[in-house]
Amino acid sequence: DPSRLTAFAGEPLLGGGEPVGRIRPVDALTPEPRPSACA
């Protein structure tokens, strides 16, 4: 659901301040974009 992607993308955005463009594709594949985004 697009709602889940938006909600998840909003959490790391406010916490780490990373771009949504990175988290969106990663989030769609894995529920934890934090470790993947760092790598």
Summary of the structure (lengths in Angstrom):
residues: 39
radius of gyration: 8.7
end to end distance: 25.4
largest distance: 25.4
contacts: 89
relative contact order: 0.19
helix: 77%
strand: 0%
